[in-house]
Every structure is written in C-alpha cells, then in structure tokens.
Amino acid sequence: MSVMSHNQRFLSYSQLAIAVFLIFVLSCNPSRSKKGTAEVKSDSLASSFVPQPQKVEKQEVKVLVTGDSAPAFNLPDINGKFYSLDDFRKSKVLVIIFTCNHCPTAQAYEDRIIRFTEDYKDKGVSVVAIMPNSSFGLLPEECAYSDLDDSYESMAIRAKDKAFNFPYLYDGDNQAVSIMYGPTATPHAFVFNKVRKLAYSGRIDDSEKPGTGNAGDLRAAVNSLLAGEEVRNPVNKAFGCSVKWGWKSDWTDKVNADWTNKPVTLNLIDKHGIKDLLSNSSGKLRLINIWATWCAPCVIEYPELVKLQRIYGNRDFEFVSVSADKPGKRDKVLEFLQTNHSAITNYIFNSDNSYELLEAIDPEWNGAIPYSLLIEPGGKVIFRNQGIVDILELKKNIVENPLLGRYY
C-alpha cells in the first residue's frame, strides 16, 4: 500500500473539513422568532432559494433623486419568500432601507429601525430592508465589528438574533436592485409616497451611537407624507460603510494575496512560556488553540481560527496557536501551518511529555484536543472549549467583549 504525501493528506483534510461544515450548516434549524414578519422558520435554511453570488461588471451607480419612481424588485427574504414592490401597494408610505450585517453603523441603527417599524405599522407604513453587498467585495477584515458576514445564511442569523419585525431581503447575487436605487452606504433610507415617488432619501438620523437617537429624520419625513405635506428636507447624506459592489473583486483578490504571502513561522515554547501566554500581558483579547497535525478535528477547525485573526486582528485581538505534536515533528507542523497561511504567533511544545503541556495549560483540562481558551488581559479565561468550537459562539464572545464591541 502506498503512503500518501503531505499534500495528499492536507487535501483529504480539506475535503473532510468542507463536508463537515456543510453537514453542520444543513443541520442547523434556528428556532422561530416569537414576533415579526421576519421570523426565522425552522426550515429557513432549507428553503428553495439558493444564493448564487456573481461578479458584477463595473458600472456607474446613481442615487435616486426626489420624485423618481421606485424601481421594481423581486427579492427573497431570509425564509426564501420573494417580495415585490407590488406586495406593498396598499401602504400609504413605503420605507426601503439598505442595510447589512457586518457594518457597525448598520448595527447601531437596527434597534431604531425596529422601533420605527413597530410605531408605524398601524399607520399604513411598510418597512423593507435590503442587503445590497456582494461577497466578492467584502473582506474578512471588514467584518471586525460583527460576528457575521453578509451572506444569505448570516442574514437569517442576524434577523433572528435581533427579532427583525420587517422583511429582510437579499440582493447579494447580482445587486441589480441596489444598482437601480443607488445606496451609498449602510444604512441608507429611501421613503416613497402613496404613488411610489421618492420623497426622502438619506440618513435615518444624525446620531450614530446607539441610544442617542430615535430615527428623527426618517420619522419627520414619514410624518409629513402621512399629513399630506411635502417633506421639508428631502435629501440627507447617508453615513456608514460603503456598499460592497461585486466589481471590487480586484481589491479583495489583492488583500487575500497579501495575506497568503505573509511569512509563517514556528517557535518552540516550554511550560514557563505557556504560563506567560496564559497570564496575557498583551493588552489584547487572546485566543489560544491547542492542536496537532494528527488530530482530525483540529485540522478541520484550524482554517476558521486563522480567519478570526484576519477578521479581528486589527483590533485588540490576537490568535496564538500551540501545537501538541512532538518536537521532532516540527517540519511537518510548519508545513501544515504554511499550507493554511497561519501568519500568526505559532508555537510547538518543546517536550515529548504531553502531560507537562496539559498541566501547564489548564489543570482542569482532561487532555482531549482541540482545546481553545479566550483570555482577557490579566489572565481571566472568559471562554473555553474542548473539541471543535462553535465559531459563531466564539465570534460573539470576541466581538461583544468590552475590549472590542460592535460599535465605534
């Protein structure tokens, strides 16, 4: 029987990782939200709609101007149900807000949009949110203020987490609707009157920080329309994250290549070095992962942990890996790390005695790997996990820690 090469083994590990990830996603059944038209049904990820993001040809995008008619659309919500402009024909006022998951400004306005929707639902006002971003234009580094990217699947998670009470529609495949409306940032509001002429566009209000505003500009515009009056200030600039157009893939390709070409190093560490790691004097939130090349679950999850460094590494966060392989396997460990572009601080324990590593890491740890610890400055462990980690749970623990946070 022939022996597989390192490259063949790594390819097999990658194929196994993809299979396990797909099984995990398909087995997820987010529980139903208790309120709102955007509730996540138990079969939401099994809907007939399958997202197919495409690279989009570069083109000029113009923002709708006051008096323009609302462009038609037919887009899926988080449950795969399609909504069209005609579905809101009975509403006196239609508010369309372009927003997303990853942007800190968009997140800062979510509660205000929810309150606005609740306050105006019995006044003949409909609210629709549209996610305009392309996955080809969004980098991991741009998701540093969120636990989610802007994928269709992530939209369902965010809608459930926040109990959205409005339809949350996906335009990430070809961005055709977003191109017609022309949002410049997330969030960007468009308010249409009874005959679906644009009466207001721009910001929701002028106070980004959560708890400091109540959608004042949006409310003023809608109140004027309900009273049969002209909107006094029909245009305001929208502030937030730029829309991630699908033709910006050259930029994402460059940044991805830059990360791929970063040097990968591997250093020895002893039990005293482990203690220093755990005491965490870095001033940053530190994720430590104990893994080994012979551990299939370790190999499966490792690329996702490296991605965390790309997402949060420009903030007060760092990922440190510690290999439990024997020191004599150092070349094999380095080869694996290079294959996975692990351009972080990488260590391999300098002793053949695995029990020394076990005791140095955590006396309560039973020794099974992978093992992950999230540690605040000063050494307080705020998250520990044995086995493959729930990446979403880990991301939430990272981004919601006071050292980082979802907002500026």
TORSESE-346859 format. One record per residue (C-alpha): residue number from 1; residue in one letter; x negated, y negated, z. Coordinates in pm, whole numbers, m for minus. Layout:
! residues N
{k NUM, r A, x X, y Y, z Z}
...
***
This chain:
! residues 408
{k 1, r M, x 0, y 0, z 0}
{k 2, r S, x m144, y m338, z m97}
{k 3, r V, x m184, y m611, z 162}
{k 4, r M, x m4, y m940, z 92}
{k 5, r S, x m221, y m1250, z 51}
{k 6, r H, x m179, y m1551, z 286}
{k 7, r N, x 7, y m1738, z 12}
{k 8, r Q, x 248, y m1448, z m39}
{k 9, r R, x 316, y m1432, z 333}
{k 10, r F, x 381, y m1804, z 350}
{k 11, r L, x 618, y m1780, z 51}
{k 12, r S, x 806, y m1498, z 224}
{k 13, r Y, x 829, y m1704, z 541}
{k 14, r S, x 963, y m1998, z 342}
{k 15, r Q, x 1226, y m1783, z 172}
{k 16, r L, x 1328, y m1640, z 508}
{k 17, r A, x 1350, y m1991, z 655}
{k 18, r I, x 1580, y m2107, z 376}
{k 19, r A, x 1806, y m1803, z 419}
{k 20, r V, x 1832, y m1850, z 795}
{k 21, r F, x 1906, y m2221, z 754}
{k 22, r L, x 2185, y m2155, z 502}
{k 23, r I, x 2339, y m1893, z 730}
{k 24, r F, x 2326, y m2141, z 1019}
{k 25, r V, x 2493, y m2419, z 818}
{k 26, r L, x 2765, y m2194, z 681}
{k 27, r S, x 2838, y m2055, z 1027}
{k 28, r C, x 2887, y m2399, z 1180}
{k 29, r N, x 3250, y m2486, z 1247}
{k 30, r P, x 3267, y m2832, z 1400}
{k 31, r S, x 3560, y m2849, z 1638}
{k 32, r R, x 3855, y m3059, z 1535}
{k 33, r S, x 3854, y m3419, z 1650}
{k 34, r K, x 4159, y m3499, z 1858}
{k 35, r K, x 4254, y m3815, z 1676}
{k 36, r G, x 4229, y m3999, z 1349}
{k 37, r T, x 4275, y m3933, z 982}
{k 38, r A, x 3909, y m3842, z 950}
{k 39, r E, x 3924, y m3546, z 1189}
{k 40, r V, x 3685, y m3263, z 1111}
{k 41, r K, x 3881, y m2948, z 1044}
{k 42, r S, x 3740, y m2609, z 1137}
{k 43, r D, x 3687, y m2522, z 771}
{k 44, r S, x 3542, y m2860, z 672}
{k 45, r L, x 3206, y m2722, z 561}
{k 46, r A, x 3380, y m2451, z 362}
{k 47, r S, x 3583, y m2696, z 153}
{k 48, r S, x 3598, y m2657, z m222}
{k 49, r F, x 3387, y m2969, z m274}
{k 50, r V, x 3016, y m2904, z m314}
{k 51, r P, x 2790, y m3213, z m325}
{k 52, r Q, x 2551, y m3235, z m619}
{k 53, r P, x 2327, y m3542, z m580}
{k 54, r Q, x 2182, y m3662, z m909}
{k 55, r K, x 1908, y m3901, z m1005}
{k 56, r V, x 2072, y m4214, z m1143}
{k 57, r E, x 1948, y m4427, z m1430}
{k 58, r K, x 1827, y m4767, z m1316}
{k 59, r Q, x 2078, y m5041, z m1382}
{k 60, r E, x 2181, y m5385, z m1268}
{k 61, r V, x 2426, y m5387, z m979}
{k 62, r K, x 2652, y m5689, z m941}
{k 63, r V, x 2863, y m5758, z m634}
{k 64, r L, x 3236, y m5803, z m698}
{k 65, r V, x 3339, y m6166, z m687}
{k 66, r T, x 3651, y m6315, z m532}
{k 67, r G, x 3954, y m6247, z m749}
{k 68, r D, x 3813, y m5932, z m909}
{k 69, r S, x 4037, y m5626, z m919}
{k 70, r A, x 3947, y m5329, z m703}
{k 71, r P, x 3771, y m5068, z m920}
{k 72, r A, x 3943, y m4731, z m925}
{k 73, r F, x 3786, y m4442, z m738}
{k 74, r N, x 3845, y m4076, z m665}
{k 75, r L, x 3613, y m3958, z m389}
{k 76, r P, x 3607, y m3668, z m138}
{k 77, r D, x 3628, y m3716, z 235}
{k 78, r I, x 3445, y m3504, z 490}
{k 79, r N, x 3704, y m3225, z 453}
{k 80, r G, x 3687, y m3214, z 73}
{k 81, r K, x 4016, y m3400, z 29}
{k 82, r F, x 3999, y m3653, z m254}
{k 83, r Y, x 4125, y m4008, z m208}
{k 84, r S, x 4203, y m4251, z m489}
{k 85, r L, x 4282, y m4621, z m495}
{k 86, r D, x 4643, y m4532, z m568}
{k 87, r D, x 4673, y m4343, z m238}
{k 88, r F, x 4677, y m4681, z m61}
{k 89, r R, x 4927, y m4854, z m291}
{k 90, r K, x 5179, y m4911, z m11}
{k 91, r S, x 4931, y m5102, z 206}
{k 92, r K, x 4958, y m5479, z 225}
{k 93, r V, x 4582, y m5506, z 266}
{k 94, r L, x 4308, y m5261, z 177}
{k 95, r V, x 3970, y m5281, z 353}
{k 96, r I, x 3684, y m5087, z 196}
{k 97, r I, x 3363, y m5073, z 397}
{k 98, r F, x 3043, y m4930, z 255}
{k 99, r T, x 2852, y m4773, z 541}
{k 100, r C, x 2632, y m4474, z 623}
{k 101, r N, x 2487, y m4255, z 898}
{k 102, r H, x 2118, y m4346, z 913}
{k 103, r C, x 2126, y m4726, z 932}
{k 104, r P, x 2103, y m4881, z 1282}
{k 105, r T, x 2315, y m5178, z 1171}
{k 106, r A, x 2583, y m4948, z 1031}
{k 107, r Q, x 2588, y m4755, z 1359}
{k 108, r A, x 2610, y m5080, z 1555}
{k 109, r Y, x 2937, y m5166, z 1380}
{k 110, r E, x 3108, y m4825, z 1399}
{k 111, r D, x 3299, y m4894, z 1721}
{k 112, r R, x 3419, y m5226, z 1583}
{k 113, r I, x 3548, y m5062, z 1266}
{k 114, r I, x 3728, y m4801, z 1476}
{k 115, r R, x 3889, y m5069, z 1695}
{k 116, r F, x 3986, y m5275, z 1392}
{k 117, r T, x 4150, y m4973, z 1227}
{k 118, r E, x 4347, y m4898, z 1543}
{k 119, r D, x 4458, y m5259, z 1587}
{k 120, r Y, x 4582, y m5299, z 1228}
{k 121, r K, x 4715, y m4955, z 1144}
{k 122, r D, x 5076, y m5064, z 1212}
{k 123, r K, x 5040, y m5391, z 1025}
{k 124, r G, x 5020, y m5247, z 676}
{k 125, r V, x 4639, y m5247, z 664}
{k 126, r S, x 4441, y m4945, z 543}
{k 127, r V, x 4071, y m4895, z 608}
{k 128, r V, x 3845, y m4675, z 398}
{k 129, r A, x 3472, y m4616, z 450}
{k 130, r I, x 3248, y m4511, z 161}
{k 131, r M, x 2895, y m4370, z 200}
{k 132, r P, x 2703, y m4508, z m102}
{k 133, r N, x 2350, y m4373, z m58}
{k 134, r S, x 2164, y m4123, z m274}
{k 135, r S, x 1948, y m3855, z m114}
{k 136, r F, x 1688, y m3930, z m382}
{k 137, r G, x 1647, y m4282, z m246}
{k 138, r L, x 1635, y m4202, z 126}
{k 139, r L, x 1313, y m4109, z 304}
{k 140, r P, x 1281, y m3929, z 639}
{k 141, r E, x 1101, y m4238, z 770}
{k 142, r E, x 1417, y m4443, z 707}
{k 143, r C, x 1620, y m4225, z 946}
{k 144, r A, x 1425, y m4326, z 1256}
{k 145, r Y, x 1729, y m4474, z 1432}
{k 146, r S, x 1958, y m4177, z 1384}
{k 147, r D, x 1991, y m3805, z 1437}
{k 148, r L, x 2131, y m3774, z 1084}
{k 149, r D, x 2056, y m3845, z 722}
{k 150, r D, x 2324, y m3948, z 471}
{k 151, r S, x 2407, y m3607, z 330}
{k 152, r Y, x 2767, y m3496, z 287}
{k 153, r E, x 2726, y m3245, z 571}
{k 154, r S, x 2586, y m3513, z 802}
{k 155, r M, x 2885, y m3736, z 729}
{k 156, r A, x 3113, y m3473, z 880}
{k 157, r I, x 2900, y m3455, z 1193}
{k 158, r R, x 2897, y m3833, z 1240}
{k 159, r A, x 3272, y m3864, z 1181}
{k 160, r K, x 3334, y m3600, z 1448}
{k 161, r D, x 3086, y m3750, z 1695}
{k 162, r K, x 3248, y m4093, z 1669}
{k 163, r A, x 3608, y m3975, z 1612}
{k 164, r F, x 3650, y m4185, z 1300}
{k 165, r N, x 4015, y m4284, z 1251}
{k 166, r F, x 3974, y m4372, z 883}
{k 167, r P, x 3879, y m4172, z 573}
{k 168, r Y, x 3502, y m4143, z 529}
{k 169, r L, x 3433, y m4087, z 158}
{k 170, r Y, x 3122, y m3958, z m16}
{k 171, r D, x 2971, y m4133, z m320}
{k 172, r G, x 2622, y m3983, z m297}
{k 173, r D, x 2631, y m3772, z m612}
{k 174, r N, x 2612, y m4038, z m884}
{k 175, r Q, x 2701, y m4357, z m690}
{k 176, r A, x 2942, y m4455, z m970}
{k 177, r V, x 3192, y m4620, z m736}
{k 178, r S, x 2928, y m4802, z m533}
{k 179, r I, x 2773, y m4939, z m852}
{k 180, r M, x 3110, y m5087, z m953}
{k 181, r Y, x 3167, y m5253, z m614}
{k 182, r G, x 2806, y m5364, z m568}
{k 183, r P, x 2746, y m5345, z m190}
{k 184, r T, x 2412, y m5497, z m100}
{k 185, r A, x 2373, y m5348, z 246}
{k 186, r T, x 2535, y m5118, z 501}
{k 187, r P, x 2781, y m5215, z 630}
{k 188, r H, x 2940, y m5431, z 357}
{k 189, r A, x 3314, y m5502, z 372}
{k 190, r F, x 3549, y m5569, z 79}
{k 191, r V, x 3904, y m5688, z 155}
{k 192, r F, x 4174, y m5666, z m113}
{k 193, r N, x 4521, y m5823, z m109}
{k 194, r K, x 4852, y m5659, z m199}
{k 195, r V, x 4782, y m5668, z m573}
{k 196, r R, x 4427, y m5544, z m505}
{k 197, r K, x 4241, y m5860, z m588}
{k 198, r L, x 3926, y m5921, z m386}
{k 199, r A, x 3996, y m6179, z m116}
{k 200, r Y, x 3692, y m6136, z 110}
{k 201, r S, x 3351, y m5969, z 93}
{k 202, r G, x 3050, y m5957, z 321}
{k 203, r R, x 2980, y m5911, z 688}
{k 204, r I, x 3218, y m5772, z 949}
{k 205, r D, x 3099, y m6037, z 1194}
{k 206, r D, x 2776, y m6221, z 1268}
{k 207, r S, x 2670, y m6038, z 1586}
{k 208, r E, x 2489, y m5712, z 1517}
{k 209, r K, x 2426, y m5598, z 1875}
{k 210, r P, x 2693, y m5352, z 1997}
{k 211, r G, x 2938, y m5503, z 2243}
{k 212, r T, x 2877, y m5861, z 2132}
{k 213, r G, x 3134, y m5895, z 1852}
{k 214, r N, x 3484, y m5790, z 1757}
{k 215, r A, x 3481, y m5793, z 1376}
{k 216, r G, x 3572, y m6161, z 1380}
{k 217, r D, x 3509, y m6238, z 1012}
{k 218, r L, x 3694, y m5929, z 898}
{k 219, r R, x 3989, y m5998, z 1128}
{k 220, r A, x 4013, y m6361, z 1016}
{k 221, r A, x 4024, y m6259, z 650}
{k 222, r V, x 4289, y m5991, z 705}
{k 223, r N, x 4500, y m6216, z 929}
{k 224, r S, x 4505, y m6482, z 656}
{k 225, r L, x 4626, y m6231, z 398}
{k 226, r L, x 4896, y m6095, z 629}
{k 227, r A, x 5015, y m6452, z 684}
{k 228, r G, x 5030, y m6515, z 312}
{k 229, r E, x 4739, y m6761, z 324}
{k 230, r E, x 4414, y m6799, z 134}
{k 231, r V, x 4103, y m6669, z 310}
{k 232, r R, x 3914, y m6972, z 431}
{k 233, r N, x 3564, y m6825, z 393}
{k 234, r P, x 3599, y m6560, z 122}
{k 235, r V, x 3228, y m6471, z 93}
{k 236, r N, x 2968, y m6400, z 361}
{k 237, r K, x 2634, y m6228, z 321}
{k 238, r A, x 2615, y m5871, z 447}
{k 239, r F, x 2317, y m5783, z 668}
{k 240, r G, x 2189, y m5429, z 715}
{k 241, r C, x 1996, y m5150, z 546}
{k 242, r S, x 1969, y m5174, z 169}
{k 243, r V, x 2172, y m4931, z m40}
{k 244, r K, x 1955, y m4634, z m139}
{k 245, r W, x 2002, y m4621, z m514}
{k 246, r G, x 1924, y m4296, z m693}
{k 247, r W, x 1677, y m4460, z m931}
{k 248, r K, x 1439, y m4542, z m647}
{k 249, r S, x 1308, y m4185, z m652}
{k 250, r D, x 963, y m4302, z m774}
{k 251, r W, x 913, y m4475, z m441}
{k 252, r T, x 1026, y m4173, z m240}
{k 253, r D, x 804, y m3947, z m451}
{k 254, r K, x 506, y m4171, z m372}
{k 255, r V, x 570, y m4176, z 4}
{k 256, r N, x 625, y m3800, z 7}
{k 257, r A, x 299, y m3750, z m183}
{k 258, r D, x 115, y m3977, z 59}
{k 259, r W, x 230, y m3760, z 349}
{k 260, r T, x 139, y m3440, z 165}
{k 261, r N, x m214, y m3570, z 106}
{k 262, r K, x m282, y m3665, z 468}
{k 263, r P, x m564, y m3464, z 629}
{k 264, r V, x m468, y m3177, z 860}
{k 265, r T, x m697, y m3093, z 1149}
{k 266, r L, x m701, y m2829, z 1422}
{k 267, r N, x m882, y m2864, z 1755}
{k 268, r L, x m945, y m2631, z 2046}
{k 269, r I, x m772, y m2704, z 2376}
{k 270, r D, x m821, y m2547, z 2719}
{k 271, r K, x m587, y m2526, z 3018}
{k 272, r H, x m711, y m2859, z 3151}
{k 273, r G, x m631, y m3021, z 2816}
{k 274, r I, x m285, y m2866, z 2833}
{k 275, r K, x m228, y m3027, z 3172}
{k 276, r D, x m329, y m3364, z 3026}
{k 277, r L, x m81, y m3315, z 2741}
{k 278, r L, x 197, y m3241, z 2987}
{k 279, r S, x 118, y m3545, z 3203}
{k 280, r N, x 174, y m3758, z 2890}
{k 281, r S, x m8, y m4085, z 2936}
{k 282, r S, x 59, y m4181, z 2571}
{k 283, r G, x 343, y m4423, z 2645}
{k 284, r K, x 546, y m4227, z 2389}
{k 285, r L, x 811, y m3959, z 2395}
{k 286, r R, x 608, y m3643, z 2330}
{k 287, r L, x 735, y m3321, z 2173}
{k 288, r I, x 512, y m3018, z 2238}
{k 289, r N, x 574, y m2694, z 2048}
{k 290, r I, x 402, y m2365, z 2136}
{k 291, r W, x 398, y m2138, z 1832}
{k 292, r A, x 196, y m1870, z 1649}
{k 293, r T, x 147, y m1754, z 1292}
{k 294, r W, x 259, y m1401, z 1384}
{k 295, r C, x 590, y m1531, z 1526}
{k 296, r A, x 860, y m1534, z 1256}
{k 297, r P, x 1097, y m1775, z 1439}
{k 298, r C, x 801, y m2011, z 1494}
{k 299, r V, x 720, y m2012, z 1124}
{k 300, r I, x 1084, y m2069, z 1032}
{k 301, r E, x 1136, y m2375, z 1251}
{k 302, r Y, x 792, y m2535, z 1218}
{k 303, r P, x 852, y m2741, z 899}
{k 304, r E, x 1157, y m2906, z 1059}
{k 305, r L, x 950, y m3006, z 1361}
{k 306, r V, x 686, y m3164, z 1137}
{k 307, r K, x 966, y m3358, z 969}
{k 308, r L, x 1052, y m3508, z 1309}
{k 309, r Q, x 712, y m3676, z 1309}
{k 310, r R, x 793, y m3835, z 975}
{k 311, r I, x 1133, y m3949, z 1099}
{k 312, r Y, x 1037, y m4089, z 1439}
{k 313, r G, x 657, y m4119, z 1422}
{k 314, r N, x 659, y m4492, z 1351}
{k 315, r R, x 840, y m4546, z 1678}
{k 316, r D, x 750, y m4437, z 2034}
{k 317, r F, x 739, y m4067, z 1949}
{k 318, r E, x 476, y m3805, z 1871}
{k 319, r F, x 481, y m3434, z 1791}
{k 320, r V, x 194, y m3217, z 1916}
{k 321, r S, x 158, y m2851, z 1820}
{k 322, r V, x m24, y m2585, z 2021}
{k 323, r S, x m96, y m2251, z 1855}
{k 324, r A, x m90, y m1943, z 2076}
{k 325, r D, x m294, y m1749, z 1819}
{k 326, r K, x m627, y m1611, z 1938}
{k 327, r P, x m920, y m1847, z 1879}
{k 328, r G, x m1062, y m1602, z 1626}
{k 329, r K, x m759, y m1671, z 1403}
{k 330, r R, x m840, y m2041, z 1379}
{k 331, r D, x m889, y m2035, z 999}
{k 332, r K, x m551, y m1864, z 949}
{k 333, r V, x m379, y m2117, z 1175}
{k 334, r L, x m537, y m2409, z 990}
{k 335, r E, x m430, y m2263, z 656}
{k 336, r F, x m69, y m2243, z 777}
{k 337, r L, x m78, y m2598, z 910}
{k 338, r Q, x m218, y m2727, z 581}
{k 339, r T, x 50, y m2542, z 385}
{k 340, r N, x 313, y m2715, z 599}
{k 341, r H, x 144, y m3057, z 580}
{k 342, r S, x 117, y m3075, z 959}
{k 343, r A, x m58, y m3413, z 968}
{k 344, r I, x m15, y m3445, z 1344}
{k 345, r T, x m221, y m3355, z 1651}
{k 346, r N, x m270, y m2978, z 1625}
{k 347, r Y, x m434, y m2756, z 1886}
{k 348, r I, x m517, y m2388, z 1927}
{k 349, r F, x m566, y m2248, z 2278}
{k 350, r N, x m933, y m2164, z 2332}
{k 351, r S, x m883, y m1841, z 2528}
{k 352, r D, x m780, y m1486, z 2438}
{k 353, r N, x m589, y m1476, z 2767}
{k 354, r S, x m233, y m1577, z 2673}
{k 355, r Y, x m128, y m1579, z 3037}
{k 356, r E, x m358, y m1872, z 3107}
{k 357, r L, x m167, y m2067, z 2841}
{k 358, r L, x 165, y m1955, z 2987}
{k 359, r E, x 81, y m2075, z 3336}
{k 360, r A, x m70, y m2398, z 3211}
{k 361, r I, x 238, y m2490, z 3008}
{k 362, r D, x 520, y m2406, z 3247}
{k 363, r P, x 524, y m2157, z 3537}
{k 364, r E, x 898, y m2107, z 3475}
{k 365, r W, x 844, y m2014, z 3109}
{k 366, r N, x 868, y m1637, z 3051}
{k 367, r G, x 623, y m1647, z 2763}
{k 368, r A, x 851, y m1598, z 2461}
{k 369, r I, x 778, y m1827, z 2168}
{k 370, r P, x 852, y m2061, z 2009}
{k 371, r Y, x 877, y m2286, z 2313}
{k 372, r S, x 940, y m2660, z 2293}
{k 373, r L, x 918, y m2936, z 2552}
{k 374, r L, x 1024, y m3300, z 2513}
{k 375, r I, x 836, y m3509, z 2769}
{k 376, r E, x 870, y m3873, z 2870}
{k 377, r P, x 564, y m4082, z 2960}
{k 378, r G, x 454, y m3978, z 3308}
{k 379, r G, x 535, y m3610, z 3253}
{k 380, r K, x 911, y m3583, z 3305}
{k 381, r V, x 1049, y m3297, z 3092}
{k 382, r I, x 1387, y m3403, z 2952}
{k 383, r F, x 1440, y m3115, z 2709}
{k 384, r R, x 1304, y m2761, z 2696}
{k 385, r N, x 1396, y m2480, z 2462}
{k 386, r Q, x 1286, y m2121, z 2416}
{k 387, r G, x 1343, y m1977, z 2070}
{k 388, r I, x 1440, y m2165, z 1756}
{k 389, r V, x 1550, y m2510, z 1860}
{k 390, r D, x 1881, y m2671, z 1763}
{k 391, r I, x 1733, y m2951, z 1553}
{k 392, r L, x 2042, y m3171, z 1579}
{k 393, r E, x 2046, y m3140, z 1959}
{k 394, r L, x 1675, y m3220, z 1972}
{k 395, r K, x 1717, y m3523, z 1744}
{k 396, r K, x 1993, y m3658, z 1966}
{k 397, r N, x 1770, y m3621, z 2271}
{k 398, r I, x 1497, y m3811, z 2088}
{k 399, r V, x 1695, y m4096, z 1935}
{k 400, r E, x 1917, y m4153, z 2238}
{k 401, r N, x 1624, y m4175, z 2478}
{k 402, r P, x 1573, y m4533, z 2607}
{k 403, r L, x 1225, y m4538, z 2452}
{k 404, r L, x 1384, y m4524, z 2106}
{k 405, r G, x 1761, y m4584, z 2077}
{k 406, r R, x 1995, y m4618, z 1779}
{k 407, r Y, x 1982, y m4995, z 1753}
{k 408, r Y, x 1722, y m5270, z 1726}
***
